[in-house]
Amino acid sequence: MRSKLLAVAIAAGLGVTSFHVMADPAGASSKTSTQSTQSAEIEALKAQLQALQAKVVELEQRTDAQSDINVSTGQAVEQVQKQVATTDATVKKSQDKLAYKGVNITLGGFLAAESIYRSAQEGADIASNYSAIPYKNVQTAHMAEFRLSARQSRLSALVQGDVDPTTHLAGYVEMDFLGGAQTANQNESNSFNPRMRNVYMTADWDTSGLHLLAGQNWSLLTMNSKGITPRSELTPPQIDAQYIPGFTWARQAQIRLVKDWDKKYWLGISIENPQTTFYSSPNQSKAPVQQTAYNITAGSGYDSANTLSLNHIPDVIVKFAADPGYGHYEVFGLARSFYNRYAVNGSYQNHDTWGGGWGAGMVLPLIEKTLDFQLSGMDGKGIGRYGSSQLADVTFSPNGNIAPIKENMILTGLTLHANPDLDFYLFGGREQSSKKDFQAYNGGVVQLGYGNPAYNNSQCDIAGGANCVGNAREIWQGTAGFWWKFYQGKFGKMQFGAQYSYTQKEAFAGQGFINGVSGPLANGIASPKATENMFFTSFRYYPF
């Protein structure tokens, strides 16, 4: 700007000077007067030029000042906008919580009204019993079942308090109504009792990246959607409360310690409550060595109709997880101890047998915020209770030892977020056991173990037949469904879902007949199958 103003001023000065020279045609006698006049005019122009320069400087200073004012004003407006947004978020967040004695309480859960249809009777509520799907010899395998249930309704409360900006304490309680006391029935009052799902406390230290959890929660081997943090467990989206075969999980008491590095890499160890599920051969009473103790009738604090396994070493799980920027990845290892007592050469002794396994999983956003893919699995010995199908952990060898059963599990699925109100999902899962069979001699040949090909499966496919051992070799399921959120607003969320699943249970090959055709099958290849078609619906209201 200064150069432009100076150029204008100089041009004006030159024009005035030339005009006066050309306008004076007089002779030499007037030169002195003319020169004096010109000098005066030049001095005047210089004065004008200096004035213009001063004016230019003043204008530039005003312009710079105005620019600074504009920048400052813009920054101030932006800062105010951020403060308003932060305040709005804080206010909204605070409105979602109840303040009490320095802690914040967040309520959660949903109310459910659901229906269940199964093509073969299981006598189960909203949680299916996959390992109990009946073979054709059971009369109820030819009868369908339908039920309505509100028992999956869930209530939760999260209590949080900050000791300081980097130290956070919390407690979480979650319950539903799927507890089934012996007095509960559907005859009239349908008075089913509440059930503890999760009850735990946590402490988080941001500076050190350490996280402590103590109480009952999802097992550390349960898949997470991000990191290793409570309430980020990734369960399949189906309605069935037993989830899907191949999904590895448990909810049990534990003490867990996790370390994170920049919330990208996580390493955790968990000491968890042990429990063992057993398979006892139909010929177990003829085994050379009889068990003295491996489980007992449940005592104080438990329902006496149940049994309690004998364990004296907790399950130990170690898991590593990574969130590198695209997807979530994890791998874990599990160590287990099985415990029993029997006599060796007339001397009673306690015995430990070890089992365990490993697993891995990943979650990938194939299309950001639209299509999610997940894959998880587990392999090992004595891991049956960690799968949705609840196949047996162990059986018994002829010498009295506990014999862990090998098993593998896999689950995969896609979830499509068609729009903010509508989700579709498609999942498939499988659990498969390996046979753990024995042949012993105790005054004659005795067939023992799990999946023994000498077991009698001759009447598994005959209605009313009694000869059917039918040890499950594999249980698999395909399921599809959707969730439609037909209301989302300040008063919570209401949604409707429907799910169809097809499940098949296939037994190990055994001796017998097939489809009622007379004559034994060569080499014992009778492998009965049981199938189940299930359809679920669910209305849910999330008020919080």
C-alpha positions as CSV (number, residue, x, y, z in Angstrom):
1,M,0.0,0.0,0.0
2,R,2.8,2.4,0.9
3,S,4.5,2.0,-2.6
4,K,1.2,2.7,-4.4
5,L,0.6,5.9,-2.4
6,L,4.2,7.1,-3.0
7,A,3.9,6.4,-6.7
8,V,0.7,8.5,-6.9
9,A,2.3,11.3,-4.9
10,I,5.4,11.4,-7.1
11,A,3.4,11.4,-10.3
12,A,1.3,14.2,-9.0
13,G,4.4,16.2,-8.2
14,L,6.0,15.7,-11.6
15,G,2.8,16.7,-13.3
16,V,2.7,20.0,-11.4
17,T,6.3,20.9,-12.2
18,S,6.0,20.2,-15.9
19,F,2.9,22.3,-16.1
20,H,4.6,25.4,-14.6
21,V,7.6,25.1,-16.9
22,M,5.5,24.9,-20.0
23,A,3.1,27.7,-18.9
24,D,5.9,30.2,-18.6
25,P,7.2,31.2,-22.2
26,A,8.9,34.5,-20.9
27,G,12.5,35.3,-21.6
28,A,15.7,35.2,-19.6
29,S,14.7,38.1,-17.4
30,S,12.0,36.0,-15.8
31,K,14.1,32.8,-15.2
32,T,15.2,33.7,-11.7
33,S,11.6,34.3,-10.7
34,T,10.5,31.1,-12.3
35,Q,13.2,29.1,-10.6
36,S,12.2,30.5,-7.2
37,T,8.7,29.6,-7.9
38,Q,9.6,26.1,-8.9
39,S,11.8,25.6,-5.8
40,A,8.9,26.7,-3.6
41,E,6.6,24.3,-5.4
42,I,9.1,21.4,-5.0
43,E,9.4,22.1,-1.3
44,A,5.6,22.1,-1.1
45,L,5.5,18.8,-2.9
46,K,8.1,17.3,-0.6
47,A,6.0,18.4,2.4
48,Q,2.9,16.9,0.8
49,L,4.9,13.7,0.1
50,Q,6.1,13.5,3.7
51,A,2.6,14.0,4.9
52,L,1.4,11.3,2.6
53,Q,4.1,8.9,3.9
54,A,3.0,9.6,7.4
55,K,-0.6,9.0,6.4
56,V,0.4,5.7,4.8
57,V,2.2,4.6,8.0
58,E,-0.8,5.5,10.0
59,L,-3.1,3.6,7.7
60,E,-0.9,0.5,7.8
61,Q,-0.8,0.6,11.5
62,R,-4.6,0.8,11.6
63,T,-4.8,-2.1,9.1
64,D,-2.4,-4.2,11.2
65,A,-4.3,-3.4,14.3
66,Q,-7.6,-4.2,12.7
67,S,-6.1,-7.5,11.4
68,D,-5.0,-8.4,15.0
69,I,-8.4,-7.5,16.3
70,N,-10.0,-9.7,13.7
71,V,-7.7,-12.6,14.5
72,S,-8.2,-12.2,18.2
73,T,-11.9,-11.9,17.8
74,G,-11.9,-15.1,15.6
75,Q,-9.9,-17.0,18.2
76,A,-12.1,-15.8,21.0
77,V,-15.2,-16.8,19.1
78,E,-13.7,-20.3,18.4
79,Q,-12.7,-20.6,22.0
80,V,-16.2,-19.7,23.2
81,Q,-17.7,-22.2,20.7
82,K,-15.5,-24.9,22.1
83,Q,-16.4,-24.0,25.6
84,V,-20.1,-24.0,24.8
85,A,-19.8,-27.4,23.1
86,T,-17.8,-28.7,26.1
87,T,-20.3,-27.3,28.5
88,D,-23.2,-28.8,26.6
89,A,-21.5,-32.2,26.5
90,T,-20.7,-31.9,30.2
91,V,-24.2,-30.8,31.1
92,K,-25.6,-33.7,29.0
93,K,-23.2,-36.1,30.5
94,S,-24.0,-34.9,34.0
95,Q,-27.7,-35.2,33.2
96,D,-27.1,-38.9,32.4
97,K,-25.7,-39.5,35.9
98,L,-26.9,-39.2,39.5
99,A,-24.6,-37.4,41.9
100,Y,-24.4,-38.8,45.4
101,K,-21.7,-38.0,48.1
102,G,-19.0,-37.2,45.6
103,V,-19.6,-40.1,43.2
104,N,-21.6,-40.3,40.0
105,I,-24.1,-43.1,39.4
106,T,-25.1,-44.2,35.9
107,L,-28.1,-46.5,35.5
108,G,-28.5,-48.9,32.7
109,G,-30.2,-52.0,31.4
110,F,-33.4,-52.8,29.5
111,L,-36.9,-54.2,29.8
112,A,-37.6,-57.2,27.5
113,A,-40.6,-59.0,26.2
114,E,-39.5,-62.0,24.1
115,S,-40.8,-65.1,22.5
116,I,-39.1,-68.5,21.8
117,Y,-40.0,-71.2,19.3
118,R,-38.1,-74.5,19.0
119,S,-38.8,-77.3,16.6
120,A,-37.7,-79.9,19.3
121,Q,-38.5,-79.5,23.0
122,E,-35.6,-78.6,25.2
123,G,-37.6,-77.4,28.2
124,A,-35.5,-74.2,28.1
125,D,-36.3,-70.6,28.5
126,I,-34.5,-67.8,26.5
127,A,-31.2,-69.6,27.0
128,S,-30.9,-72.7,24.7
129,N,-29.3,-75.9,25.9
130,Y,-27.3,-77.0,22.8
131,S,-25.8,-80.1,24.2
132,A,-29.3,-81.3,25.3
133,I,-30.9,-81.1,21.8
134,P,-32.7,-84.5,21.8
135,Y,-32.0,-87.3,19.3
136,K,-35.0,-88.9,17.5
137,N,-35.3,-91.7,20.2
138,V,-36.6,-89.0,22.6
139,Q,-40.3,-88.5,22.2
140,T,-40.1,-84.7,22.8
141,A,-37.7,-84.5,19.8
142,H,-40.8,-84.8,17.7
143,M,-42.7,-82.0,19.5
144,A,-42.2,-78.2,19.2
145,E,-42.2,-75.7,22.0
146,F,-43.3,-72.1,22.3
147,R,-42.8,-69.7,25.3
148,L,-43.1,-66.0,26.1
149,S,-40.5,-64.6,28.5
150,A,-39.6,-61.3,30.2
151,R,-36.7,-62.8,32.2
152,Q,-33.9,-61.5,30.1
153,S,-34.8,-58.0,31.3
154,R,-31.6,-56.4,32.8
155,L,-30.8,-53.7,35.3
156,S,-27.3,-52.2,36.0
157,A,-25.7,-49.4,37.9
158,L,-22.2,-48.0,37.5
159,V,-20.7,-45.9,40.3
160,Q,-17.7,-43.8,39.5
161,G,-15.5,-41.5,41.5
162,D,-12.2,-39.7,40.7
163,V,-9.6,-39.6,43.5
164,D,-7.6,-37.1,41.4
165,P,-7.4,-36.4,37.6
166,T,-5.4,-39.6,37.0
167,T,-6.9,-42.0,39.5
168,H,-10.3,-43.4,39.0
169,L,-12.4,-45.8,41.1
170,A,-15.6,-47.6,40.0
171,G,-18.1,-50.3,40.9
172,Y,-20.5,-52.1,38.6
173,V,-23.6,-54.2,39.3
174,E,-25.6,-56.0,36.7
175,M,-28.5,-58.4,37.1
176,D,-31.3,-60.2,35.2
177,F,-34.2,-62.5,36.1
178,L,-32.9,-65.8,34.7
179,G,-32.3,-67.4,38.1
180,G,-34.4,-70.5,38.5
181,A,-35.1,-71.5,42.1
182,Q,-36.9,-74.8,42.7
183,T,-40.0,-72.8,43.7
184,A,-40.1,-70.9,40.3
185,N,-42.6,-72.2,37.7
186,Q,-44.9,-71.0,35.0
187,N,-48.1,-72.4,36.5
188,E,-49.5,-69.1,37.7
189,S,-47.3,-66.4,39.3
190,N,-44.2,-66.8,37.2
191,S,-42.1,-65.5,40.1
192,F,-38.6,-66.0,38.9
193,N,-35.8,-64.7,41.1
194,P,-33.1,-62.1,40.2
195,R,-29.7,-63.4,39.2
196,M,-26.3,-61.8,39.5
197,R,-24.5,-61.4,36.2
198,N,-21.6,-59.0,37.0
199,V,-20.6,-57.4,40.3
200,Y,-17.1,-55.9,40.4
201,M,-14.9,-53.0,41.4
202,T,-12.1,-51.3,39.4
203,A,-9.2,-49.0,40.0
204,D,-7.5,-47.2,37.1
205,W,-4.2,-45.3,37.2
206,D,-3.7,-43.3,34.0
207,T,-0.1,-42.3,34.8
208,S,1.2,-45.9,35.1
209,G,-1.4,-47.4,32.7
210,L,-2.5,-50.0,35.3
211,H,-6.0,-51.3,35.7
212,L,-7.3,-53.5,38.5
213,L,-10.5,-55.4,38.6
214,A,-11.9,-57.6,41.4
215,G,-15.2,-59.3,41.6
216,Q,-17.4,-61.2,39.1
217,N,-17.2,-60.2,35.5
218,W,-16.8,-61.7,32.0
219,S,-13.8,-64.0,31.9
220,L,-10.6,-62.4,30.5
221,L,-10.7,-64.8,27.6
222,T,-14.0,-63.2,26.4
223,M,-13.6,-61.2,23.3
224,N,-13.3,-57.4,23.6
225,S,-14.2,-54.8,21.0
226,K,-11.3,-52.5,22.1
227,G,-8.4,-52.9,24.5
228,I,-8.9,-55.0,27.7
229,T,-11.4,-53.0,29.6
230,P,-14.6,-54.0,31.4
231,R,-17.9,-53.3,29.6
232,S,-16.2,-53.5,26.2
233,E,-16.8,-57.3,25.9
234,L,-18.0,-58.1,22.4
235,T,-20.9,-60.6,22.6
236,P,-22.8,-61.7,19.4
237,P,-25.9,-59.6,18.8
238,Q,-28.4,-62.5,18.9
239,I,-31.4,-62.8,21.2
240,D,-30.7,-66.3,22.6
241,A,-29.2,-65.8,26.0
242,Q,-26.8,-68.8,25.5
243,Y,-25.3,-66.9,22.6
244,I,-23.9,-69.1,19.7
245,P,-21.9,-72.3,19.7
246,G,-18.2,-71.4,19.2
247,F,-18.4,-68.2,21.3
248,T,-15.9,-68.5,24.2
249,W,-16.9,-66.9,27.4
250,A,-17.7,-67.3,31.1
251,R,-18.8,-64.9,33.9
252,Q,-17.1,-65.7,37.1
253,A,-15.3,-64.3,40.1
254,Q,-11.7,-63.1,39.4
255,I,-8.9,-60.8,40.2
256,R,-7.4,-59.1,37.1
257,L,-4.5,-56.8,36.5
258,V,-4.0,-55.1,33.1
259,K,-1.2,-52.8,31.8
260,D,-1.7,-50.6,28.8
261,W,0.8,-48.7,26.6
262,D,-0.8,-45.5,25.2
263,K,-4.2,-47.3,25.0
264,K,-2.8,-49.2,21.9
265,Y,-1.3,-52.3,23.4
266,W,-2.6,-54.2,26.4
267,L,-1.4,-57.1,28.5
268,G,-3.5,-58.7,31.2
269,I,-3.5,-61.6,33.7
270,S,-6.5,-62.9,35.5
271,I,-6.9,-65.4,38.4
272,E,-10.4,-66.9,38.0
273,N,-12.8,-69.2,39.8
274,P,-12.3,-72.8,38.6
275,Q,-15.1,-75.4,37.9
276,T,-15.0,-78.7,36.0
277,T,-17.6,-80.5,33.9
278,F,-17.3,-84.3,33.8
279,Y,-18.4,-87.1,31.5
280,S,-18.8,-90.4,33.2
281,S,-19.0,-93.5,31.0
282,P,-22.1,-95.7,31.2
283,N,-19.6,-98.5,32.1
284,Q,-17.8,-96.4,34.8
285,S,-18.9,-98.7,37.6
286,K,-16.9,-101.5,35.9
287,A,-13.7,-99.5,35.6
288,P,-10.6,-101.1,37.3
289,V,-10.2,-98.0,39.5
290,Q,-13.2,-96.2,41.0
291,Q,-13.3,-92.5,41.8
292,T,-13.4,-91.7,45.5
293,A,-14.1,-87.9,45.0
294,Y,-14.2,-85.6,42.1
295,N,-17.4,-83.6,42.8
296,I,-19.8,-83.3,45.6
297,T,-23.4,-82.3,46.3
298,A,-23.4,-78.5,46.6
299,G,-23.4,-77.3,50.2
300,S,-24.1,-74.1,52.0
301,G,-24.9,-71.2,49.8
302,Y,-25.7,-73.4,46.8
303,D,-28.8,-75.2,45.5
304,S,-28.5,-78.8,46.8
305,A,-29.9,-80.1,43.5
306,N,-26.6,-79.1,41.9
307,T,-23.1,-80.6,42.2
308,L,-19.8,-78.8,42.8
309,S,-16.5,-79.9,41.3
310,L,-13.5,-80.3,43.6
311,N,-10.8,-77.7,42.6
312,H,-8.0,-76.3,44.6
313,I,-6.1,-74.2,42.0
314,P,-7.7,-71.3,40.1
315,D,-7.9,-71.0,36.3
316,V,-5.1,-68.6,35.1
317,I,-5.6,-66.6,31.9
318,V,-3.1,-64.2,30.2
319,K,-4.2,-62.1,27.3
320,F,-2.5,-59.6,24.9
321,A,-4.5,-57.2,22.8
322,A,-3.7,-54.6,20.2
323,D,-5.5,-51.6,18.7
324,P,-3.0,-50.4,16.1
325,G,-5.4,-48.1,14.3
326,Y,-7.3,-50.5,12.1
327,G,-9.2,-53.2,13.9
328,H,-8.8,-54.9,17.2
329,Y,-6.6,-58.1,17.7
330,E,-6.0,-60.4,20.7
331,V,-4.5,-63.7,21.7
332,F,-4.7,-65.5,25.1
333,G,-3.6,-68.6,27.0
334,L,-5.4,-70.6,29.6
335,A,-4.0,-72.9,32.3
336,R,-6.3,-75.3,34.3
337,S,-5.9,-77.9,37.0
338,F,-8.3,-80.8,37.5
339,Y,-8.4,-82.5,40.9
340,N,-9.7,-85.9,42.1
341,R,-9.0,-88.7,44.7
342,Y,-8.8,-92.4,44.3
343,A,-7.0,-95.4,45.7
344,V,-3.7,-96.6,44.3
345,N,-2.7,-100.1,45.6
346,G,-5.1,-99.6,48.5
347,S,-3.7,-96.2,49.4
348,Y,-6.0,-93.2,48.8
349,Q,-4.3,-90.2,47.2
350,N,-5.1,-86.8,45.7
351,H,-4.2,-86.3,42.1
352,D,-3.8,-83.2,39.8
353,T,-4.1,-83.3,36.0
354,W,-3.3,-80.2,33.9
355,G,-5.2,-78.8,31.0
356,G,-5.8,-75.6,29.2
357,G,-5.5,-74.0,25.8
358,W,-5.1,-70.9,23.7
359,G,-7.2,-68.6,21.6
360,A,-7.3,-65.6,19.3
361,G,-9.7,-63.1,17.8
362,M,-10.0,-60.0,15.8
363,V,-12.6,-57.3,14.9
364,L,-12.4,-55.5,11.6
365,P,-14.4,-52.5,10.3
366,L,-14.6,-53.7,6.7
367,I,-16.6,-50.6,5.9
368,E,-16.2,-47.9,8.5
369,K,-19.3,-47.5,10.6
370,T,-21.2,-49.8,8.2
371,L,-19.9,-53.4,8.1
372,D,-18.1,-55.1,10.9
373,F,-16.4,-58.5,10.8
374,Q,-15.4,-60.6,13.7
375,L,-13.5,-63.9,14.1
376,S,-12.5,-65.8,17.3
377,G,-11.6,-69.3,18.3
378,M,-10.0,-71.5,20.9
379,D,-8.2,-74.8,21.0
380,G,-7.1,-77.0,23.9
381,K,-7.8,-79.8,26.4
382,G,-10.4,-79.5,29.2
383,I,-11.9,-76.3,27.9
384,G,-15.5,-77.4,27.3
385,R,-17.1,-75.2,30.0
386,Y,-15.8,-72.1,28.2
387,G,-17.9,-72.7,25.1
388,S,-21.6,-72.0,24.7
389,S,-22.4,-75.6,23.9
390,Q,-21.1,-76.7,27.3
391,L,-19.4,-79.9,26.2
392,A,-17.6,-81.9,28.9
393,D,-14.2,-80.8,30.1
394,V,-12.9,-84.2,31.1
395,T,-13.6,-87.9,31.5
396,F,-11.8,-90.7,33.4
397,S,-9.1,-93.2,32.3
398,P,-9.0,-96.8,33.5
399,N,-6.3,-96.1,36.0
400,G,-8.4,-93.4,37.8
401,N,-6.8,-90.3,36.4
402,I,-8.8,-87.4,35.0
403,A,-8.5,-87.4,31.2
404,P,-9.0,-83.9,29.6
405,I,-11.0,-84.0,26.4
406,K,-9.5,-82.1,23.4
407,E,-11.8,-79.5,21.8
408,N,-11.8,-76.6,19.4
409,M,-14.2,-73.7,19.0
410,I,-14.6,-71.1,16.2
411,L,-17.1,-68.2,15.7
412,T,-17.4,-65.8,12.8
413,G,-19.9,-63.2,11.9
414,L,-20.9,-60.0,10.0
415,T,-22.9,-57.1,11.4
416,L,-24.3,-54.6,8.9
417,H,-25.3,-51.1,10.2
418,A,-27.7,-50.3,7.4
419,N,-28.6,-47.0,9.0
420,P,-28.7,-45.6,12.5
421,D,-31.9,-47.4,13.2
422,L,-31.4,-50.8,11.6
423,D,-28.8,-53.5,12.0
424,F,-28.5,-57.0,10.3
425,Y,-26.3,-59.8,11.4
426,L,-25.2,-63.2,10.1
427,F,-23.1,-65.5,12.3
428,G,-21.8,-69.1,12.3
429,G,-20.1,-71.1,15.0
430,R,-19.0,-74.6,15.8
431,E,-17.6,-76.6,18.8
432,Q,-15.9,-79.9,18.1
433,S,-14.6,-82.5,20.6
434,S,-12.1,-85.3,19.9
435,K,-12.8,-88.7,21.3
436,K,-11.1,-89.7,24.5
437,D,-11.8,-93.4,24.6
438,F,-10.3,-96.3,26.6
439,Q,-10.6,-100.1,26.6
440,A,-9.7,-101.8,29.9
441,Y,-9.9,-105.4,31.3
442,N,-11.5,-106.0,34.6
443,G,-12.9,-109.5,34.6
444,G,-13.8,-108.8,31.0
445,V,-13.4,-106.0,28.4
446,V,-14.7,-102.7,29.6
447,Q,-15.3,-99.7,27.2
448,L,-14.6,-96.4,28.9
449,G,-14.1,-92.7,28.1
450,Y,-15.8,-90.2,25.7
451,G,-16.8,-91.0,22.1
452,N,-15.9,-94.7,22.4
453,P,-16.9,-96.4,19.0
454,A,-18.0,-99.5,21.0
455,Y,-20.8,-97.6,22.7
456,N,-24.4,-98.6,21.7
457,N,-26.1,-96.1,19.4
458,S,-28.5,-98.7,17.9
459,Q,-31.7,-96.9,18.8
460,C,-30.8,-93.2,18.6
461,D,-33.0,-92.8,15.5
462,I,-35.9,-94.9,16.8
463,A,-38.7,-93.1,18.7
464,G,-38.8,-94.5,22.2
465,G,-35.5,-96.4,21.8
466,A,-33.4,-96.8,24.9
467,N,-30.0,-97.8,23.5
468,C,-28.5,-94.4,22.6
469,V,-25.3,-93.2,24.2
470,G,-24.8,-90.5,21.6
471,N,-21.7,-88.6,22.8
472,A,-21.7,-85.3,21.0
473,R,-18.8,-84.9,18.6
474,E,-19.8,-81.6,17.0
475,I,-22.4,-78.9,17.6
476,W,-22.7,-76.1,15.0
477,Q,-25.1,-73.3,14.3
478,G,-25.9,-70.7,11.6
479,T,-28.0,-67.7,12.8
480,A,-29.3,-64.6,11.2
481,G,-31.3,-61.7,12.5
482,F,-31.9,-57.9,12.8
483,W,-32.5,-55.1,15.3
484,W,-34.8,-52.2,14.4
485,K,-34.6,-49.2,16.7
486,F,-38.0,-47.7,16.0
487,Y,-37.6,-45.0,18.7
488,Q,-34.4,-43.1,19.7
489,G,-34.7,-39.9,21.6
490,K,-34.6,-38.1,24.9
491,F,-36.8,-40.7,26.5
492,G,-34.4,-43.6,25.7
493,K,-34.6,-46.2,23.0
494,M,-37.1,-48.9,21.9
495,Q,-36.2,-51.6,19.5
496,F,-37.5,-54.8,18.0
497,G,-35.4,-57.8,17.0
498,A,-36.0,-61.2,15.4
499,Q,-33.6,-64.1,15.1
500,Y,-33.6,-67.5,13.3
501,S,-31.0,-70.2,13.9
502,Y,-30.4,-73.7,12.7
503,T,-28.4,-76.0,15.0
504,Q,-27.1,-79.5,14.5
505,K,-25.6,-81.9,17.0
506,E,-23.7,-84.9,15.6
507,A,-22.6,-87.8,17.8
508,F,-19.5,-89.9,17.6
509,A,-19.9,-93.1,15.6
510,G,-21.1,-96.1,17.7
511,Q,-22.4,-99.6,17.3
512,G,-25.9,-100.1,16.2
513,F,-28.5,-99.7,13.5
514,I,-29.4,-96.7,11.4
515,N,-32.9,-95.4,10.7
516,G,-34.4,-98.7,12.1
517,V,-32.9,-100.8,9.3
518,S,-32.1,-104.3,10.8
519,G,-28.5,-105.5,11.0
520,P,-25.5,-104.1,12.7
521,L,-23.4,-101.6,10.8
522,A,-19.9,-102.7,10.0
523,N,-17.1,-101.2,12.2
524,G,-19.7,-99.2,14.2
525,I,-20.5,-96.2,12.0
526,A,-23.9,-95.3,13.4
527,S,-23.6,-91.5,13.9
528,P,-26.9,-90.1,15.0
529,K,-27.8,-86.4,14.5
530,A,-30.1,-84.1,16.2
531,T,-31.4,-80.8,14.7
532,E,-33.1,-77.7,16.1
533,N,-34.8,-74.9,14.3
534,M,-35.3,-71.9,16.6
535,F,-37.0,-68.5,16.1
536,F,-36.9,-65.6,18.6
537,T,-38.4,-62.2,18.8
538,S,-37.7,-59.4,21.3
539,F,-39.1,-56.0,22.2
540,R,-36.7,-54.0,24.4
541,Y,-36.9,-50.6,26.0
542,Y,-33.6,-48.9,27.1
543,P,-34.8,-46.1,29.4
544,F,-31.3,-44.9,30.4
